[in-house]
Amino acid sequence: MNFVLGAHGRLGSAIVASTELGKTIALDRSIYSHWACEGAADDVARYFEKSASPEAAGYVFVAAGITDPNRSRRSTIASITFWREM
């Protein structure tokens, strides 16, 4: 199963459209908006433990905020660094 964070943006929409139907979950922003906060790693782990199948390979695509021209460059880099470390 694949998961897409930021699925309503341009990049996220393209990822969802290019993946096989029924094998991708577009997460609602309310699910992951606090995951970048300090101490949220357990929440992230719990979500994927409940939602991901251990037998099936999958990916987590993070497109949230990456192509948003209104976000500062520093904020975008912080988001990318956070998700790479997860």
N, C-alpha and C positions, 0 to 999 in steps of 0.2 A: 504494500500500500504506500502511496506517495501522499505527502502533505504539503500544502502551499500556504505560506504566511504572506499576506499582502496580495491575495488573489483578486482583489477588485481593482488594482492598479494596472497599468499597461503591461508591465513585465509579467506580473502574476497571472493576468488574464490570458496572456499568450502561452504561459506554461500549462495552465489548466486546459486550454484548447488543444494543445499539442500532445497531451497524454491520453492514454486509453480510457475510454468512458468506464466509470465504475471503479477505477483503480487509483483515483486521486480524490483527496478530501481537501476542499478549500476551507481553511479554518476562518471562522468569524473573528474579527479584530478583538471582540470582547474576551475571547479565550486566551489570546497571547499578549495583549497589550501590556500586562504587568510583568511579563517574563524577563524583561531587560532590567528590572529592579533588583537591587541587592537582596540576596536570600531567596530568590525565586527558583533556583535550580531544582529544588525538590518538587515544585509544582510542575515544572517542565517534564521531569522524569516520570512523575505520576501520570500525567496526561498521556505520554507515549506508551507507558506500561499498560494502560487500559485500552488504548486505541489501536496500537500497532500489533500486528500478528508476528510472533517470533519466528514462525516458519517461512514467512514471505519476505523477500528482500524489498526494500523501498528507500525512498529518499525524502528528505525534508528540504524543500525549496524555500529560501527566505528572500522574498522580493519586497518586503515591507519597508517603505521609506527609502529604498535605494534610488529610485528614479524620481523622487519628489523634489522638485526644484525649490520648494519653500523651506526645506530642511537645511540646516547649516552643514557644511562639509565635515566639521568635527563630529556632529551628531551622527551622520551617516557612517563615518569611519568607526565610531564607537559601536554602532549596531552590527556592522560587519564583523568586527573583532569579537564581540560577544557571541555571535552565532558560530563563528569558526571554532571557538573554544568549547562549545557545547558538543 
